[in-house]
Amino acid sequence: MKIYLSILCATCAFVGALWGALSVWEGPLDRFCSLVYEHYFSQSAELDQWFANCKNESRRQKLSSRAEVMEMARQQMSSFHVSHLGIYDASETEEIWTSDAHSTGIQSQFVDDELLIFAVHPESPADKAGLRRGDRILKINNDEPNTYDAERLGGDFQIERKSEVLAVKVPPGKFTKDQTLKVRELTPSTRVLRVESFRKEFFDWPTLQALFVKQAPHLKWIIDLRGNAGGNFVAGLRLLSFFLCDTKSIGYLERPREGELEEDVLADDLDDDLQISQLERSSRLILETSEPPTCLAPKSVVVLVDRETASTAELVSQAAHEHLAAPVIGEPTAGELLVSVWYPLPEWGEGVTLSIPEAIFVSTMGHQVEGLGASLSETLNWTKGSLKAGRDEWLETALRF
């Protein structure tokens, strides 16, 4: 009996030691799981369950390469149907934070089962190959075309232009997008403001003042935010300031998990780190425009958007709709308006980063853009005839408002 008990106690000690060792062993996803769990903007039973599953998968899976680890992490994130939760390698991170792109420069869309080009980035491989708005893509590398291959893969294109079939080689390549703000006169009383990005380097006060100071008051303005994936929140507020002409709250960023922290007003500073540090000290951060050096005092404003209009561009669209009575026309926007914080994951490779949404935007009128998109006044669609003729029928529609 004593021998039996000794063996049993020894077994218990061995199992306890083994369990202790296992409990401190970390799988390849453990830090990723913890970062998401600790910083995700909304605490819930769903998040608790996700964290438990993520840790289990981390310890269960035998992942031998960085690519496998990142793919498993992306699979774990797929259960959250929210924006700004993602993992990016060095090249993807560079493209998000700079104007540099590696693609063909083609933007295309299916219209009545035909893949048509509706935009070509200047100085891109497609631009240098002579492609233009209205070209129909018949084949890519002798296969049926799709938008991803047209933009990212490239190769041998078969193009139809005014009943003529052309063979054009368009490899993807690196080029710099011109994302500076541009104003052009559409009619003597109408100006089009093209805003391709809200990257902070385009939105210092002197640059904006130089752009707007010579513009007459009481004009009709068409703000073109198509393809604008967002950027800096203060950049968006500064642009709005020239149209609203005064200090005005357009909504707030809320961190539901941090209800005990104080409310604050986002400082008029383009520094990303400063904005994040302010957010971390607040449960609610009020977004206000400023009194600009020049007031445009617009007669009217129309905002053009599409499915790629996201984040800060959606914030600007919603604010223009609520505070300037601006019609927002085009396609439903992306519905991606959360504030993300980026965390490096050097253990997965140099330049790999994890983006985690930590706050949600709510407009003055209580509209949550995330998952819903900006308030849309009229839905527009491309038509083959006008697109093949090289016309921008959406801009023509905006002119009629």
Secondary structure, DSSP 8 states (H G I E B T S, - for coil): -HHHHHHHHHHHHHHHHHHHHHHH---TTHHHHHHHHHH-S---HHHHHHHHHHHHHHHH----SHHHHHHHHHHHHTTS--SS-EEE-HHHHHHHHSSEEEE--EEEEEETTEEEEEEE-TTSHHHHTT--TT-EEEEETTB---HHIIIII-EEEEEEETTEEEEEEE--EEEE-----EEEEEETTEEEEE---B-GGG--HHHHHHHHTTS-SS-EEEEE-TT---B-HHHHHHHHHHHH-S--EEEEEE-GGGTTSEEEE--S---HHHHHHHHHTEEEEEEE----SS----SEEEEEE-TT--THHHHHHHHHHHHS---EEES------EEEEEEE-GGG-TT-EEEEEEEEEEETT----TTT-S--SEE----HHHHHTT--HHHHHHHH-
